């Protein structure tokens, strides 16, 4: 019998699976003219391969995959991307789900219920499986995204510098602004800025990158609205609209915050309402200078 300690033995690969079956959505997908104008019902099955050993040990979702996010990604492809072929739909779902942290592979089945054919058939479907290696073989399209950064603890400029340098694909950086804190306990003034990215990260990947950068700067989340070494918020990712427990884009409070809109106006004034400056309360913010990188 082979010795488990023998160096020639292959390492055991753990493959855990999260299974989501019977996800329902409606969309205008198909080759026939009537399929292009009339929404039809679809059913999706997902098998997500991810190592959940740490989640099983700690009972912490951070080490697994949020089912709700995966379901939302899959249904949004059906609802928002009118395509011709189920093959394309299945491929797009795998691309979206593979963008989630820790996902190693995805198998997806997409079924069109009650397809418009003369025969008596319950559904037609396509099954595909893709891995992270498959995703890396195809270059991703880049998307313009905007991230807000703020700091009011320690060396504020150094923390912001770390944040900007750590973000991938930074194409522009706003002026630097000092702002009074809004809400929360008594604390010091913030330094704020906004960066523009040309990124190939999907929205949840970008969020994960931001959280990792915050952690690297010693960010602690013990007090809501409390002081922080570094705070990063995903404001915009292309023209995407995302609403989930984990991520909302556009950022739900960005239009109410002068300390976000003023630096964003430096980079992309065309994205702001024309009356934003008049509508928001004046004061509480002053342009300082530019951050030296």
C-alpha positions as CSV (number, residue, x, y, z in Angstrom):
1,X,0.0,0.0,0.0
2,X,1.5,3.4,-0.9
3,X,2.9,5.5,2.0
4,X,0.8,8.7,2.3
5,X,4.0,10.5,3.3
6,X,5.7,9.4,0.0
7,X,6.7,12.6,-1.8
8,X,5.8,11.0,-5.1
9,X,2.1,10.8,-4.2
10,X,-0.1,13.5,-5.7
11,X,-1.6,16.0,-3.3
12,X,-5.3,15.5,-2.5
13,X,-7.4,18.2,-4.1
14,X,-10.5,19.2,-2.2
15,X,-13.4,20.1,-4.5
16,X,-16.5,21.3,-2.6
17,X,-19.6,22.3,-4.5
18,X,-22.4,24.7,-3.8
19,X,-25.5,23.7,-5.8
20,X,-28.3,26.2,-6.7
21,X,-31.1,24.5,-8.6
22,X,-34.2,25.8,-10.3
23,X,-33.4,29.6,-10.5
24,X,-36.2,31.2,-12.5
25,X,-35.9,34.3,-14.7
26,X,-37.5,35.8,-17.8
27,X,-35.8,37.3,-20.8
28,X,-35.9,38.0,-24.6
29,X,-33.5,35.4,-25.8
30,X,-33.7,33.4,-29.1
31,X,-33.4,33.4,-32.8
32,X,-37.1,33.8,-33.8
33,X,-38.6,37.3,-34.2
34,X,-41.2,36.6,-31.5
35,X,-38.5,35.5,-29.1
36,X,-36.8,38.9,-29.5
37,X,-39.8,40.9,-28.4
38,X,-41.7,38.6,-26.0
39,X,-40.2,37.6,-22.7
40,X,-39.9,33.8,-22.1
41,X,-39.3,31.8,-18.9
42,X,-35.9,30.3,-18.2
43,X,-34.5,28.0,-15.5
44,X,-30.9,27.9,-14.3
45,X,-28.9,25.4,-12.3
46,X,-25.6,26.4,-10.9
47,X,-22.8,24.2,-9.4
48,X,-20.1,26.4,-7.9
49,X,-16.8,24.7,-7.0
50,X,-15.2,26.4,-4.1
51,X,-13.1,25.3,-1.1
52,X,-15.5,25.7,1.9
53,X,-13.3,24.0,4.5
54,X,-12.6,27.3,6.3
55,X,-16.3,28.3,6.1
56,X,-17.3,25.0,7.6
57,X,-14.8,25.5,10.4
58,X,-15.6,29.1,11.3
59,X,-19.2,29.4,10.2
60,X,-18.2,32.6,8.5
61,X,-19.7,33.5,5.0
62,X,-16.5,35.4,4.2
63,X,-14.9,32.1,3.4
64,X,-17.6,30.9,1.1
65,X,-19.8,32.3,-1.7
66,X,-22.9,34.4,-1.0
67,X,-25.7,32.4,-2.8
68,X,-27.8,35.5,-3.2
69,X,-25.0,37.3,-5.2
70,X,-24.5,34.3,-7.5
71,X,-28.3,34.0,-8.1
72,X,-28.5,37.7,-8.8
73,X,-25.6,37.5,-11.3
74,X,-27.2,34.7,-13.2
75,X,-30.7,36.2,-13.4
76,X,-29.3,39.6,-14.5
77,X,-27.7,37.9,-17.5
78,X,-31.1,36.5,-18.5
79,X,-33.0,39.7,-17.8
80,X,-30.6,42.3,-19.1
81,X,-28.7,40.7,-22.0
82,X,-30.8,39.9,-25.0
83,X,-28.9,37.3,-27.0
84,X,-29.5,34.7,-29.7
85,X,-28.1,31.5,-28.2
86,X,-28.4,29.7,-25.0
87,X,-24.7,28.9,-25.4
88,X,-23.9,32.6,-25.1
89,X,-26.2,32.9,-22.0
90,X,-24.5,30.0,-20.3
91,X,-21.1,31.3,-21.0
92,X,-21.9,34.8,-19.7
93,X,-23.2,33.3,-16.5
94,X,-20.0,31.3,-15.9
95,X,-18.0,34.5,-16.6
96,X,-19.9,36.5,-14.0
97,X,-19.9,33.8,-11.3
98,X,-16.2,33.1,-11.8
99,X,-15.6,36.8,-11.0
100,X,-16.6,36.1,-7.4
101,X,-13.8,35.6,-4.8
102,X,-12.8,32.0,-4.1
103,X,-14.8,30.4,-7.0
104,X,-12.6,27.9,-8.8
105,X,-15.0,26.5,-11.4
106,X,-18.7,26.8,-12.4
107,X,-21.1,24.5,-14.1
108,X,-24.3,26.0,-15.4
109,X,-27.3,24.6,-17.1
110,X,-29.7,27.1,-18.8
111,X,-33.1,25.8,-19.9
112,X,-35.7,27.5,-22.0
113,X,-39.0,26.4,-20.7
114,X,-41.8,25.8,-23.2
115,X,-39.6,26.5,-26.3
116,X,-41.5,27.6,-29.5
117,X,-41.2,24.4,-31.5
118,X,-44.1,22.3,-32.9
119,X,-43.1,19.2,-30.9
120,X,-44.2,18.5,-27.4
121,X,-41.1,19.3,-25.3
122,X,-40.8,20.6,-21.8
123,X,-37.5,22.5,-22.3
124,X,-34.3,22.9,-24.3
125,X,-31.0,23.5,-22.5
126,X,-27.3,23.9,-22.6
127,X,-24.8,22.8,-20.0
128,X,-21.3,24.3,-19.8
129,X,-18.4,24.1,-17.3
130,X,-15.7,26.7,-17.0
131,X,-12.7,27.2,-14.7
132,X,-10.5,30.1,-13.6
133,X,-7.9,28.8,-16.1
134,X,-10.5,29.1,-18.9
135,X,-11.3,32.7,-17.9
136,X,-7.6,33.7,-17.9
137,X,-7.2,32.5,-21.5
138,X,-9.6,35.1,-22.8
139,X,-8.7,38.8,-22.3
140,X,-11.4,40.7,-20.4
141,X,-12.8,44.0,-21.6
142,X,-11.9,46.9,-19.5
143,X,-14.5,49.1,-17.7
144,X,-14.2,52.6,-16.4
145,X,-14.9,52.6,-12.7
146,X,-14.7,55.2,-9.9
147,X,-13.6,54.5,-6.3
148,X,-13.7,57.0,-3.4
149,X,-11.0,57.0,-0.8
150,X,-10.9,58.6,2.6
151,X,-8.7,58.6,5.8
152,X,-8.8,60.4,9.1
153,X,-6.5,58.3,11.3
154,X,-2.7,58.3,11.4
155,X,-0.7,59.5,8.4
156,X,-3.7,60.3,6.2
157,X,-1.7,61.1,3.1
158,X,0.3,57.9,3.5
159,X,-2.8,55.8,3.8
160,X,-4.4,57.4,0.7
161,X,-1.1,56.9,-1.2
162,X,-1.2,53.2,-0.2
163,X,-4.8,52.9,-1.4
164,X,-4.2,54.6,-4.8
165,X,-1.0,52.6,-5.5
166,X,-2.7,49.3,-4.6
167,X,-5.7,49.8,-6.9
168,X,-5.2,48.2,-10.3
169,X,-5.5,50.3,-13.5
170,X,-5.6,53.8,-12.0
171,X,-6.0,56.3,-14.9
172,X,-6.7,59.5,-13.0
173,X,-6.7,60.9,-9.5
174,X,-8.7,63.9,-8.3
175,X,-7.5,66.8,-6.2
176,X,-7.3,66.2,-2.5
177,X,-10.0,67.6,-0.2
178,X,-10.2,68.0,3.6
179,X,-13.7,67.4,4.9
180,X,-15.5,67.5,8.2
181,X,-16.8,64.1,9.4
182,X,-20.4,63.3,8.7
183,X,-22.3,61.4,11.4
184,X,-20.8,58.9,13.9
185,X,-18.8,59.7,17.0
186,X,-16.6,62.7,17.5
187,X,-13.5,62.3,15.3
188,X,-10.9,64.2,13.2
189,X,-11.2,65.6,9.7
190,X,-10.9,63.4,6.7
191,X,-8.8,63.7,3.6
192,X,-10.8,62.5,0.6
193,X,-10.2,61.9,-3.1
194,X,-11.6,59.9,-6.0
195,X,-9.8,57.8,-8.5
196,X,-10.7,56.7,-12.0
197,X,-9.9,53.1,-13.0
198,X,-9.6,51.3,-16.3
199,X,-10.2,47.9,-14.8
200,X,-10.8,44.3,-16.0
201,X,-12.1,43.4,-12.5
202,X,-15.8,42.5,-12.2
203,X,-17.7,44.6,-9.6
204,X,-17.5,42.1,-6.8
205,X,-13.8,41.5,-7.5
206,X,-13.2,45.2,-7.3
207,X,-15.1,45.3,-4.0
208,X,-12.9,42.4,-2.7
209,X,-9.8,44.3,-3.8
210,X,-10.9,47.4,-1.9
211,X,-11.7,45.5,1.3
212,X,-8.2,43.8,1.1
213,X,-6.6,47.2,0.7
214,X,-8.5,48.6,3.7
215,X,-7.4,45.6,5.7
216,X,-3.8,46.1,4.7
217,X,-4.0,49.6,6.1
218,X,-5.2,48.4,9.4
219,X,-8.9,49.3,8.9
220,X,-11.1,48.2,11.8
221,X,-14.9,48.2,11.6
222,X,-15.7,48.2,15.3
223,X,-17.8,51.5,15.3
224,X,-20.3,52.4,12.6
225,X,-19.4,55.7,10.9
226,X,-16.3,55.7,13.1
227,X,-12.8,57.0,12.4
228,X,-10.8,54.9,9.9
229,X,-7.2,54.6,8.6
230,X,-8.5,54.0,5.1
231,X,-11.9,53.7,3.5
232,X,-12.6,52.7,-0.1
233,X,-16.1,52.8,-1.7
234,X,-16.9,51.6,-5.2
235,X,-19.0,54.5,-6.6
236,X,-19.5,53.5,-10.2
237,X,-18.6,50.6,-12.5
238,X,-19.4,51.5,-16.0
239,X,-23.1,52.0,-16.3
240,X,-23.9,48.9,-14.3
241,X,-26.8,49.0,-11.7
242,X,-26.3,46.5,-8.9
243,X,-28.4,46.0,-5.8
244,X,-27.4,43.3,-3.4
245,X,-26.7,43.0,0.3
246,X,-23.0,43.1,-0.4
247,X,-22.7,45.7,-3.1
248,X,-24.8,48.5,-4.5
249,X,-23.7,50.5,-7.6
250,X,-24.1,53.4,-8.0
251,X,-23.1,53.9,-4.4
252,X,-26.5,54.6,-2.6
253,X,-25.3,57.7,-0.8
254,X,-22.9,59.2,-3.2
255,X,-25.3,61.8,-4.6
256,X,-25.8,63.2,-1.0
257,X,-22.1,63.7,-0.2
258,X,-20.2,66.8,-1.3
259,X,-16.9,65.1,-0.3
260,X,-17.6,62.5,-3.0
261,X,-19.1,64.6,-5.7
262,X,-16.5,67.4,-5.5
263,X,-13.6,65.1,-6.3
264,X,-15.7,63.1,-8.8
265,X,-16.4,66.4,-10.6
266,X,-12.7,66.8,-11.1
267,X,-12.6,63.6,-13.1
268,X,-15.9,63.2,-14.7
269,X,-18.3,66.2,-14.5
270,X,-20.5,64.7,-17.2
271,X,-21.6,62.0,-14.8
272,X,-23.0,64.5,-12.2
273,X,-26.4,66.2,-12.2
274,X,-26.0,69.8,-13.4
275,X,-27.4,71.2,-10.1
276,X,-25.4,69.1,-7.7
277,X,-23.3,72.0,-6.4
278,X,-26.4,74.2,-5.7
279,X,-28.4,71.3,-4.2
280,X,-26.0,70.1,-1.6
281,X,-25.4,72.1,1.6
282,X,-22.3,74.4,1.4
283,X,-19.3,74.2,3.6
284,X,-17.6,71.4,5.4
285,X,-15.1,70.8,2.7
286,X,-12.0,72.5,1.3
287,X,-9.7,71.6,-1.5
288,X,-6.2,71.1,-0.2
289,X,-3.8,70.2,-3.0
290,X,-2.8,67.1,-5.0
291,X,-1.6,63.8,-3.4
292,X,2.0,63.1,-4.2
293,X,2.3,59.5,-5.5
